[in-house]
């Protein structure tokens, strides 16, 4: 897919569901608005490392994955949203919003008064409405939280009303997590989007594609610095360093303690060197076991461990290889793998955990749900793998395993260049399968954004990919990932090629996963619980994805050099890519200079 479709980068794998209902007042730790002038107490510098690229990225934030730092966790400091999520309580943390209320099918957002963009214009409801319409128009059909949006209107300068066709937990996630853009810069596109949304145009229609082409043609590189409204503003943009200074009229400018935030350009390897030299204060790069060992002795180094709701596994392309439709084959693959070794090599000790149940759910969601159910537990057992393959009609010969039609079982696993955890997982999976007698090769795709389209198009044999819930702490997010992400089953986007309307299981009979998913998402509390339980059993028996391990999110900080203490505080369960706890705590003033 291209940037014209507003694809998100690296860990933003798809737009999905969110948190929150009812009313939220801005009485949290992020209570104040902005300073009349720059906080006299602000001092020092906070340094973050992230792999940006000024030679390919631009200042058009309407294309988030291609705009400088807009898709990075640090964007919360300069291009805020109406609200972020507290993963521990499932409550909204108001940001640009002063209050949020969901009453029936109507969401009302009241923005904070007195905020300004860096072009000195007021932040108003018009900005939020325009941003919502752009996101609504360009959201892929089937995207939860955007499909349900009927309209967004500005009631006055600070109040926005959003009407939904229906409501359920997380329906407001799309709107409240929208990065708000200035109407003064993006207004022409916003107004066109509003007209198209009102007329029923959706992503993929000719009118939407034409507007996307207009947006993709603009980079705003000749218009000076990006226009932002956060606590920090772009001060200087260099090839290897981007510097931010306090924006005195921006959101929470009176609460932050650093007068400068600096983003150093760095991939995994560079971030390791910067941590070794104590040149950065915080890194969200995913480091492998060797890299973690390399930096282990650095003075002041702190590993911040966050329980992950997602994991790394494999997608088998059933559309390309019909033999993968046999659950015995999928199970045999799982019994080949020593997942402890794969996790240890890919993430290192403390960087992963093996699920307690192979139900497609992270442990926090699976706990207690399957206590009265006998589930299959997939630990390395080559005898069992052999037995399953032979039952499925496979034979082991001198040159390896042969499929029922007599053909040699040859497959390619793909990962992503620079994604260390993916690459090491794929390489180790290849090695273990080959040791068992398969003929497997491994290849990295370039990290150029096209991998998202590759997965959706089904242009792979076996692909390293996420499982469980990478986005928000709602159980049904895991079902979205398990069966529907990269599995559209259309001519243009076949994905994994796994049917979901009629899934044959051993204990549940023929199951319509589509219908069960809707019950898990929108049913009564009892219906949700029962649907979640049944879907977990179906996952366990059919393995729509092969779950290898769950991520223990590990980020890295240096304390005592420029920053006194770096920790997640009350937000220890927050995902580091979507609602980064350190960025939240910089904004609320909890993180201070050394």
N, C-alpha and C positions, 0 to 999 in steps of 0.2 A: 504494500500500500504506500501511498505517497503522502507528503505533508499536506496536500490539499484536503485530505480527509481528517486532518487534525489528529493524526496518530500521536500517541504519547511515547516517551522515550524510556529505554532501559527497563525499569521495573514497573512502569505504568502499562501493564500488559493489556488492559481493556478498561473501559468505563463500566462500573458496576454499582452495586448497591451500597447504602450507607447507614448512618446512625441518626436516630433522634426523632422525637415526636413531642407534641405538647409545646410548652413555652419555656424559653430560656432567657433569663435576664442577664445583663452584663454586670453581674455582681461577683464574678469569679476573680481569680488573681489578675486577670487582664482587664481590670475595671476602668482604668482611666483612658482618656482619649489621646490627646497630644499636647505637647508643651506649647506655651506661648512663644518660647524661644528655645534654643538648644540647652539641654540639661547641663548646668554648670558642673555637675558631678561626674559627667561622662568622661572617661579617659581610657587610654590604652587601646589595644588592638586585638581583635579576634581573628584567627587565621584558619580557613577551611580549605580543603583540597578537593578538587572535582575536575573531571576530564572535559573541560569545555574546549572549543575550537573556534577562534575568531576568523579563521580563513573560510569556514563553511557556514558558520552561524551568523544570524543577523539580529535586528532589533524589532522584528514584526512578531509581537507576542501573541497575535492571533493564530500563529502556527507554533504551538508551544514546544514541540520537540526540536524545532530548527532555530528557535530564538535563544539568544545567549542567556544561559542559566535559568531560563523560565521553567524548565522541567526539573531543576535540581531542588533538593530540600531547602537550600538557602533562599529560594525564591520567596518563602514566607516572610522574609525580612524586608523585601522591597515591592513585591506584587501580591498583596494579601487577598484573602478570600472573605466571604461573609463569616465563616466559622470553620474551626478545625474540630477534631474529635478526640475526646478522652476515652481511650480504649478500655480503661479500667472500669469506667462507670457507664459507658455507652451514652454519654451526654455531649452536647455541643459546647465548645469553648468559643464564645463570641469573639470575633475579630473585627472586621469592618461593621458587622451587625452590632447594634446596641441591644436589641431584643429580637427574638425569633418565636413565632407561635404558629402551630399547625392546628387549625380548627376545622374539623370535617375535611373537605377536599381543598381548603384554602390555606396557603402558607403566607404569612405576613412577616416581612423583614423590615425592621426599622434601622437605618444606618446611623452611625455616630455623627454628631454634628461637629462642624469645624475642621474637618479633614480637607487637605488640599493635595492636588497632584503637583508634581515638580514643575509644571508649566504655570503654577499659581492659580489654576482653576479649581473650584470646589468639587469634592467628590459628592456625587448626587445619585438619586434613584435612577436617573437616565442612564448613567454609566452601568449600573447593575442590570437594568432591563436589557440594554443593548448587548451586554456580555452573555446574558442568559439566552437571548434569541440566536446569537452566533453559535453557542454551544448546542442548543436544541436542533438547529438546522443541520449541523454537521455531525451530530451523533449518529452512529450506525443504528439502523433499525433493529429493534429488539433490545436496545440498551435500557436497562432498568433505571427508572428515575427520570429519563428524558422522554421515553415513549408516552409517559403518563402526563407530561406537561401540556396543558391546553393553551395557556396564555400567561404572559407576565406584563404587568402594567405598573406605571409609576403613579401612585395616588397623590403624592406631593413631592417636594424636593428630596425627602429622605425615606419615604415609605414605598415599598414594593409589594404588590400582591401577585402571588403565583397560584393559578388554579390547576388542579389535577383531575384526571378522569376518575381516579381511585387512589386510595392511600393505604399504605402498609409500612411496616418498619423499614426505614431506609429509602423511601420514595423521595425524600427531600435531599438526599445526598448529592445528587448532581448539581442542583441549584446552589446549595450552601457551600459546596467545595469549588465553585466556579472562581477562577482567577479573574478579578474585575479589571476591565480595561477602560481607558478614558474615551468617552464619546467624542471629545474634541479631536482625537486622532483617528478613531475607528468608526466614527458616526455614519459615514456613507455606507459602509458594509453592514453596520448594525441595523440601519433603517431598511436596507434591502432585505436583510434576514428577517426582520419583523414582518414585512409584507409577505415574504415567501412562507413563513411559518403560518401566518393567518390564513393563507390560501391553501394550506395543506401540503405544501412541498416538503419532501423528506430527502434525506441523504441518498444520493444515487440518481435523483431526478435531474433532468437536463438543466433546470434553473439553478439547482444547488451546485452542480458541477461547474457551471459558468461563473457563479460567484466565487467558488473556491479557486478557480483559475485567476480571477482578479486578485484575490488575497495572496495567492502564492507568488504573484509577479512583483509584489512590493516587499522591500526589505527595511525601509526607513533608515538606512545607513547614512544617508545624506542629511538627516534631520536632527543631528546632534545625539545627545544621550537618550536612552529609553525614558519614556514618561512613566513615572511610578508614584505610588502614594503610601508606601510603607515607611517604617521607622528609618530606613536607610535609602539612599539614592546613589546611583552610579556617579562616581567621582572621576575615575580614570579607567580606561579600558586598554590594556596592553595585550600582547600576544601570549604572555605567560602569567600575568597577574591582572585581576580586576579588583579595583578598590572602591569601596562604598564609604560614604560619610553620612552622618546623621541628617535626616530630612526633618527639620524642626516642626513642620506642619503635617508630618506623616503620622500614621497609626502607631501609637505607643512610643513616640519619640521621647516622651518625658520619663519613660521607664527603663530604657536600655542603658547599660553601663559602659559601653564601648563607643568611643568616638569614631573608630574606624573598624570596618570589617573587610578583610582581604580574602579573596579566593585565588589560591594558587592552582595553576593548571597541573594536573597530574593523573595518570592512569594508575593501575595497581602497583606497578613496579616503581613509578615515581613517588607514589604516596608512601611506600615503604621507606624509601631513602629520606623523604622529608620527615617522617616520624623518627627515624634513626638520628637525624640531625636536630630534632626538636624544633623544626621550622614551621610546623603547623600545630594547631590546637585541637583539631577535630577532623576525622576522616570517616566517611561512610563507605569507602571502597570495600568490596568483598575480597578478603585475603585468604589464600590457601594456607595449609598447615605449615609449609616451609617458611612462608613470609611471616606468619605469626610467631614462629620460633625465632626468626631473625630479629624481630623488634622486642622480644620478650624482656630483655634486660635494660631497656631504655629508661633512664631516670624520669620519674613522673608519669610513665605510661600507664594508662588505665583502659582496660577493656570493659566496655559497657555492654552487658549481655541482656538481650530482650527476648523473651519467649516468642518464637515465631509461630504464626498461624498457617504458614505455607511451607512447602517442601520442594525438593527436586526429584524428578522421576523421569520416566520415558513415555513418549507417545508412540504407539505402533500404528502404522498406516494400514488399516484394514481395507481401505478402498483400493490400495495398490497391491496388497498381498492378502487374498481371501483366506489364506491359512490362519491369519491372525484372528479370524472370527471364532475359531475354536477356543473355548475358555481353557481347555486343557493345555494348549500351547502357551497362552498368556500366563497361566499358573506355572508352567514349567520354567519359563523365563525367570519368574520371581524366585523359584526354588534354586535356580543356578546362582543367584547373586548373594554374596556376603556383603550385606548393606553396611555393616559396621566398618568394614575396610573401606568401602566407597566413601562413606561419610567422613571417616578419619582422614583419608587422603584429600578429599575435596575441600573440607572445611576445617579440619584439625579438631583436637580435643576441645569440647565446650562450644564448638561451632555448629553442632547438629545434635539431633536426638532421634532415636528409632521410635516409631509410633507404637503405642500400647495396643492399638487395634488397627488393622488394615481396612478401615471403613471409609476412607476418603476424607476423614475429618482430622484436624489437629487434636491433640490430646485434650486441651481445654474444652472442646466441644463434644468430644466422644465420651468424656468421663460420666459414668452412671447411665448412659443411654442404652448400653448393650449388656447390662449385667445379667440378664436372663436369656441371652442369646449365645449359642455356640458358634463362634466365628473361626474361620481358618486363619492361622498365624503363619506368615511366610518367612521362615528362616532358611538359611542355606541347607539344602538337602539334595545332593546330586542324584541319589538313588530315586528319590521321588520325582525329580525332574525327568529322569530317564523313563520311568514308568509311565508318566503322563504323556510324553512324546510318543512312546511306543503304542499306547492306547489310542492315540490320535492318528496312527498309521505311519509315523515317521520311523526311519531306520538309520542306525549308526553304521557307517562303512569306513573304510580306511581313510578316505579323504574328508570325512566329516559327516554331519547329519544331513539326511536327504528327506525331502518332503514326501507326502503321500503320492504325488505324481512322479516321483523319482528324481526330481531336480534337486541339485545341491542347494542347501539353505544358505544363501549369500545375501547379506544386508549391509547397508551403510548407516552408521549413526552420525548425526550432525549436531554440533554445538555452535557456539558463537565465539569468534576471536576476541580475546580480551576479557571475556566473562570467565574468570578463573574457576569458579565453582562449577559452571556448566562444562567447561573443557575437561577438567579433572574427572568429573563424574562420567562424562562420555568415554574418555580414554580408559578408565578403570572398568566400566561396563563392557567395553569392547574386549579388553583383556580377559575378563572372567568368562565371557561367552565363548571366546576363542579357545580358552583352556578346556572348556566343556565339549568342544568339537564343532561349534558353529564357525562359519567363515564371515567375519565381520571386519569392516574397515571403519575408520573414523575420519571425519573432515570438519573443520571449522568454517562456518559462514562468516563473511566480514561483518563487523558491527557497523553497518551503514544504514540501518533502519529497514532494510528490505526483508529482514528475517521474519517480521510480523506477517508480511504477505506470503512468505514461503510456507510458514506453518498453516495459515488459513487456506492456501491453495492446495495443500496436500502434496507439496513438492519435496517429499522426503520418504525414506524407508522407516527409519526410527529417529526420533528427535528428542534431545534433552529438553525438558520443559517443566514448568511448575505443576504441582498438584496441591490439593487442599485450598486454603483461602488466602491469597496474597494481599487482600485489599482491606476488608473491614471485619470486625468480629461478629459476623452474623453467619449462622450455620449454612444458610442457603447459598452464600457466596461460594462455598466449597462445591456445591452441586453445579453451579454455573461453570466453575473451572473444570470439573470432572467430565461433564458431558457436552457442554455447549461451546466453550472456548476452543477455537481452531477445529470446530466440528459442525459447520453450518449445513453440511450435506446438500449444498446447492451445486449446480453445474460449474459456476465460477469459483466457488469456495467450498470444495468438498471436505477439506481438513482431514481428520482422522478416518472419515468414512464409517463411523460407528452409528448405527440406527438407534434412535431413542424412543420411538413410538411403540415398539414392541420388543422388549428385552427378555430373552428366555433365561430363567434362573432355576436353580435346583430346588429351593425351598419356597419361593414366592410365586412360582408359576410365571406366566407371561405378564410383564410389568410395563405400563406406559410411563416412562420416566418423565415425559413432558408434563403429564397431568400431576404426577407426584411432586414434581418441582414446584408447580404453582401452589399446591397445598402447603408445601414447606415454607413458601414465601408469603402467601396471602391468606392461609386458612386460619381458623380459630387456634387458640393456643394448643388445644388437644389435637387438632388436625395437624398442626405443624410438628408436634412431638412425634406423632405416629408416622408421618411422612418422612421425617428425618431418620427415624429408626429403620424404616423399610428401605430407604435409599442407601443407608449405610450397609445393610445386608446385601443389597443388590451390588453395590460397589465391591464388597468383599468377595462375592461369588463370581463376578464377571470381569473385574479389573479393567475399566475403560481407560485408565492410565496405570502404569506400573509405578507404585509409590516406593521410592528408595529410602529417603530419610526426610525428616522435617528440619527446617532451619532454626537454629538458635541465632537470632540476629546479633551480630557482634560489630560494634563500632569502636573507634579508637580515639582517645584523647590524651593530651599531654597537660598535666597539671603542674603549676608552679613556675612555668616559664613566662607566659603572658597572662594566663588565666588561673585564678585561685583554685577553683574546683569545677569540674564538669560532670554532671550527673543528671539522670532523668527525673529525679524527684518523684512526684506523684504520678508521672506519666511513663512509668517503667514498662507498661504493656503496649505503649504506642509503637506503631510501625515506623521505622526510621526513614522510609521513603515517602510516606503519604501524610503523616501527621508527626513529623520529627520532633521528639521531645526536647532536644537541645535547642532547636530554633524557638519553640514555644517558650522555653525558660529564659532564653536571651531576651525575648520580647517582654516577659513579665518581670525582668530585672533580677531573676534568681541567680544568674551566672555573672560573676564579677571579675574584674582584672586582678591579677596577682598583686 
